[in-house]
């Protein structure tokens, strides 16, 4: 099982970046896919999640209106388009996944938003730095 992030880097405030997450080794369509970020010394923060079941996306308050998450169930990839980046967006961004398509019914993203220790898979992260 692998989640491999790419697309991080250095960008000026107000700029844009697009992160990608390539998934392999599991049934992508049965999992919700999301992005979590962390600044060293601080708690992890949920950024955006999307359900591969119903396609509904959810966003953290600090990124609503600026970030867009998408998922491609054919290519087994997820992307995070980040616009109008701010210095406060500087962090390591991790791709993560949890099993949502359970036999007893779907697991909803809002219920899992803060349950990061219960996520099934994690990538190794990609650094995003917003600085002039």
C-alpha positions as CSV (number, residue, x, y, z in Angstrom):
1,X,0.0,0.0,0.0
2,X,1.3,3.4,-0.9
3,X,0.2,7.0,-0.9
4,X,2.8,9.2,-2.6
5,X,2.5,13.0,-2.5
6,X,4.1,15.3,-5.0
7,X,3.9,19.0,-6.0
8,X,5.1,20.7,-2.9
9,X,7.5,23.6,-3.0
10,X,8.2,27.3,-2.4
11,X,5.6,29.8,-3.5
12,X,5.0,33.5,-2.8
13,X,2.0,34.7,-0.8
14,X,-1.0,34.9,-3.1
15,X,0.4,32.2,-5.4
16,X,-0.9,28.7,-6.2
17,X,0.3,25.2,-5.9
18,X,-1.2,21.8,-6.9
19,X,-0.5,18.8,-4.8
20,X,-1.0,15.3,-6.1
21,X,-1.4,12.0,-4.3
22,X,-0.9,8.7,-6.1
23,X,-2.5,5.7,-4.5
24,X,-1.7,2.0,-5.0
25,X,-2.2,-1.3,-3.3
26,X,-5.8,-0.9,-2.1
27,X,-9.2,-0.4,-3.6
28,X,-9.2,3.3,-4.1
29,X,-12.9,3.6,-4.7
30,X,-13.7,2.2,-1.3
31,X,-11.8,4.9,0.6
32,X,-12.2,8.5,1.4
33,X,-9.1,10.5,0.5
34,X,-7.9,13.7,2.2
35,X,-5.1,16.0,3.1
36,X,-3.8,16.8,6.5
37,X,-1.1,19.3,7.3
38,X,1.3,19.8,10.2
39,X,3.7,22.4,11.3
40,X,6.5,21.0,13.4
41,X,5.7,21.3,17.0
42,X,2.0,21.8,16.3
43,X,-1.0,19.5,16.0
44,X,-2.1,18.0,12.7
45,X,-4.8,19.9,11.0
46,X,-7.4,18.5,8.6
47,X,-7.3,20.4,5.3
48,X,-9.7,18.8,2.9
49,X,-11.4,15.4,2.3
50,X,-13.4,13.9,-0.5
51,X,-15.6,10.8,-0.5
52,X,-15.0,8.4,-3.4
53,X,-18.5,7.1,-2.7
54,X,-20.6,10.2,-3.2
55,X,-18.0,12.7,-4.4
56,X,-18.8,15.2,-1.6
57,X,-15.9,17.3,-0.5
58,X,-15.2,18.9,2.9
59,X,-12.8,21.6,3.9
60,X,-11.3,23.1,7.0
61,X,-12.4,26.6,7.8
62,X,-9.0,28.1,7.1
63,X,-8.9,26.9,3.5
64,X,-12.5,27.2,2.4
65,X,-12.9,29.2,-0.8
66,X,-9.1,28.9,-1.5
67,X,-8.4,25.1,-1.8
68,X,-10.2,22.5,-4.0
69,X,-9.8,18.8,-3.6
70,X,-10.6,16.3,-6.4
71,X,-10.3,12.6,-6.9
72,X,-9.8,10.5,-10.0
73,X,-11.1,6.9,-9.5
74,X,-9.7,5.8,-12.8
75,X,-6.2,7.0,-12.2
76,X,-6.3,6.3,-8.4
77,X,-5.1,9.8,-7.7
78,X,-6.2,12.8,-5.6
79,X,-5.3,16.4,-6.0
80,X,-5.4,19.5,-3.9
81,X,-5.4,22.8,-5.8
82,X,-4.3,25.6,-3.5
83,X,-4.9,29.2,-4.5
84,X,-4.3,32.5,-2.7
85,X,-1.8,30.8,-0.5
86,X,-0.9,32.5,2.8
87,X,2.2,32.3,5.0
88,X,0.0,30.4,7.5
89,X,-0.4,27.6,4.9
90,X,3.2,26.7,5.3
91,X,3.4,23.1,6.5
92,X,4.1,19.5,5.6
93,X,1.0,18.2,3.7
94,X,0.1,14.6,4.1
95,X,-2.2,12.5,1.9
96,X,-4.4,10.1,4.0
97,X,-7.1,7.6,3.4
98,X,-9.7,5.8,5.5
99,X,-12.1,2.9,4.5
100,X,-15.6,4.4,4.0
101,X,-17.4,1.8,2.0
102,X,-18.1,-0.6,4.9
103,X,-20.6,-3.5,4.7
104,X,-22.8,-1.9,7.3
105,X,-22.9,1.4,5.5
106,X,-20.7,4.4,4.5
107,X,-18.5,6.1,7.1
108,X,-19.0,9.8,6.8
109,X,-16.1,12.2,6.5
110,X,-17.3,14.6,9.2
111,X,-17.3,11.8,11.8
112,X,-13.7,11.0,10.9
113,X,-12.4,14.5,10.5
114,X,-10.5,14.6,13.9
115,X,-10.0,10.9,14.2
116,X,-6.6,11.0,12.6
117,X,-5.2,8.0,14.5
118,X,-7.9,5.9,12.9
119,X,-7.0,6.7,9.3
120,X,-5.9,3.6,7.4
121,X,-3.1,4.9,5.2
122,X,-0.7,7.9,5.2
123,X,1.7,9.2,2.7
124,X,5.2,10.5,3.7
125,X,4.3,14.2,3.2
126,X,5.4,17.0,1.0
127,X,6.6,20.4,2.2
128,X,4.8,23.5,1.2
129,X,6.5,26.8,2.0
130,X,4.8,30.2,1.4
131,X,7.3,33.0,1.7
132,X,8.3,36.1,-0.2
